[in-house]
Amino acid sequence: MSDSAEKLAAFLDSMPAGARFRVEDDLGDGFVRLRVSEAERRQAKQDIRCVEDAVIEMLRNARDAHARTIIVGSSRSGNIRRIVMADDGDGVPNRLRERIFEPRVTSKLDSMTMDDWGVHGRGMALYSVRENAERAECVASVEGKGSVFFVEFDCSKVPEKSDQSTASPLVKQADGAWLVGAGPHNILKSASEFALANRAACTVYLGSLVDCAATMYAFGRQFLSVGETGDNVAPIKRLGLARDASALVDAANSFGIDMSARSAHRIIAGSVEPLAPLLETLERMHAEPEKGEKKPRRAEGALRDHRGLKISSGDLQAFSSALKTAYAELAEGYYLEPDVEPSIRLSADGLHVTFPIAKL
C-alpha cells in the first residue's frame, strides 16, 4: 500500500463511521476532498432554503418540459405544506419516475436554461426538492402529455413566509413594462414573478388544493376528446373523467389531493369555480411617480370581480355603445325609447347589463 493510501486509510479509520462515506481524500491540515455525492447533497440543501424556492424549481422544471399550462394547488395543516403541480408538458417515462429525483438526471443533454433564477438544466432541481422535502413524488405521468407532482414539506425544517395570503400587485413602469410589486415574498409572489417572466411560454394557475382539483376537472371536461379513457389520458385532464363525486374524490386522492365528498359535489355542481390565470387575478397599478409628479393612481376606470378581473373605461364605453346600437333596433319594433343608457355591473358570477324601459 502506498504512503498516501495508508494515510487516507488511517484518516478514515479515525473518523466516525457516518463520515467515512463523505470523504474521498485527506489533503492534510484539516482539508478534505468530499465525495461527489456529499458535495451534491450539500448543494441541494443550499439550493432550496425555503418552500418558495422549491415552488420556483418545480415551475422551472415544468416550463423546461414544454408545459403550456401549469396548475398549482397548495395547502398547509400545522407545519405541513402540501403542493400539487400538474402540467401538460413532455411527461416522464414510467421507468424513470423515481430516477428523475436522482442527482444529475436531466433530459437536457445539449442545453440548459439561464433565467432570472440562475442556471437550470443541471439535473439537480428535483433532487434538491426531494432532499429538502418529507415526500416528493411524480404521482402520475404520460409521455408527451404531462405530469403531476406531489411534494410535502415540514415547515419547521424548511421555512416559508408567515404571510401566505397577501398578493403583490402588477406595477406598470414608465417604459410600459410590468413587474411584480412590493409584498411578502410568499408562494403567491414567487409564482407571480415566474408567471410574468414566462407569460409567453406558459400560463400558471394557483390556488388551494380544492381549487386545483376544480380547475383540473374543468380543464378535463373542456379538452377531453371523445372516447378518451384510462391511464393514457393526460394527467392534467384526468379528473374530468369523473362522472360522480365518489369517482372525483378517488381521482383527486391519487394525486395527493385529500378532498371531501362535499367538496367533490360542489366542484361537479359548479359551486367551486375553476381558477383564473394567476396574472389575471393580480391588481394592476401604475409605477410610483418621480419626485414632483402627481401621485400614481390605481388602474382607473375599471370594473372588477372578486378575482381581480378588470374592464377598462375605454372598453366599457365601446361595449356600452355597441349595446345601445343593438338595443335601439329592438326598441324600434316594440315602441320603446331607443336612446337610453345601459347599466353595466361586473360580479363574481357574470357581467350584468340592464336597460331601463321607457315607452314612446
Summary of the structure (lengths in Angstrom):
residues: 360
radius of gyration: 26.7
end to end distance: 111.5
largest distance: 111.5
contacts: 1056
relative contact order: 0.10
helix: 37%
strand: 22%
